[in-house]
């Protein structure tokens, strides 16, 4: 069996890419910042632009230290391996990215178990967490880490409130358990909630920020935490092949994103709301009300599976992703404008009514 991705049909260019905010392209200004970056050896500690990025993210998220990684998935896997020991149990939502979308990394790399917790829209309560915590016993795996995902992807881009996060962290810490945040879209949440990012992450022992989604950089994520945690995480970064050498060119794109692309995330949220309103008017499509930039929809009433709906959009240059037999996702980002939303809705309506 091959896991190689299917080659795209380049004869029909993608004009309105709603597949994922990971598909954002660096702007000309971001590319110019990359070309002008001062560089050194990231692995040896001599790249000043990487250090600037890490210092900025640590301050933004209210943590002591940070480390630059190639991807958010690596941040998650390094965090699990640093916080835990083989055989430990991690408590996370049953739909968490680490559980369903990281290639079995927790068991293959950190050798930990994931216990899935229920909760609406990807968010579990402090009470649910408390009920899942067992008395310490040699018969059961040690519960060493709680993981939360901000925003909750499978939950439709839902935001954990600061109160919810602090309540979960209080339960975890009272039981000697660390808290890690998959912060892929944590700045989307901060913008939506109208609070500083460090308030969102205050109760977490570690958190990472992705630069390849709404922030528009071509690669990279930054993992933050205490100095001791980050110092230990460097060994796992090395083990997993995370060295980026002259990483300043990539770090410069991320610094540019911090300077220019945070506040504009509100535009993505507004476009997602407009997309949801438009799609809700298409016969047979039901839409989950978005909180941020993710719009989940159901195609059952159209007679089309989500995969067939996506396939019919592709010849028109529109892409969406498929999450289940009839569940799909559209994602807004800096490469999708308000006029594109209107055009996409019109094409979707045409595809459904002509099927």
Secondary structure, 3 states (H helix, E strand, C coil): CCCCCCCCCCCCCCCEECCCHHHCCCCHHHHHHHHCCCCCCCCCCCCHHHHHHHHHHHHHHCCCEEEEECCHHHHHHHHHHHHCCCCCEEEEECCCHHHHCCCCHHHHHHCCEEEEECCHHHCCCHHHHHHHCCCCCCCCCCEEEEEEECCECCCCCECCCHHHHHHHHHHHHHCCCEEEEECCCHHHHHHHHCCCHHHHCCCCCEEEEECCCCCCCCCCEEEEECHHHHHHHHHHHHHCCCCCCCCHHHHHHHHHHHHHCCCCHHHHHHHHHHHHHHHCCCCCCEECCCCCCEEEEECHHHCCCHHHHHHHHHCCCEECEECCCCEEEEECCCCCCHHHHHHHHHHHHHHHHCC
